[in-house]
Amino acid sequence: MFAIRSLVKNNAQVLKNVAQQRNMSVVSIPARTKVTKGEMIFLSGLMLVSWCAIPAWVLVNLKHYRGE
């Protein structure tokens, strides 16, 4: 019984220590490497296409959804 109690205590201590170890910084700093204009245009275009893909698909297939 004492062995189980000490095992539970040790595990609780280990879990407590693991949960408290975080590598987060409160201070925000600028990026170390800036994103190039070409990469920014490509990523912005990719986001725009992905945002508009589902609404465009629904509008194109609207007749099928209505059953006509």
Helices and strands as residue ranges (DSSP letters): H 2-20, H 37-60, H 62-66
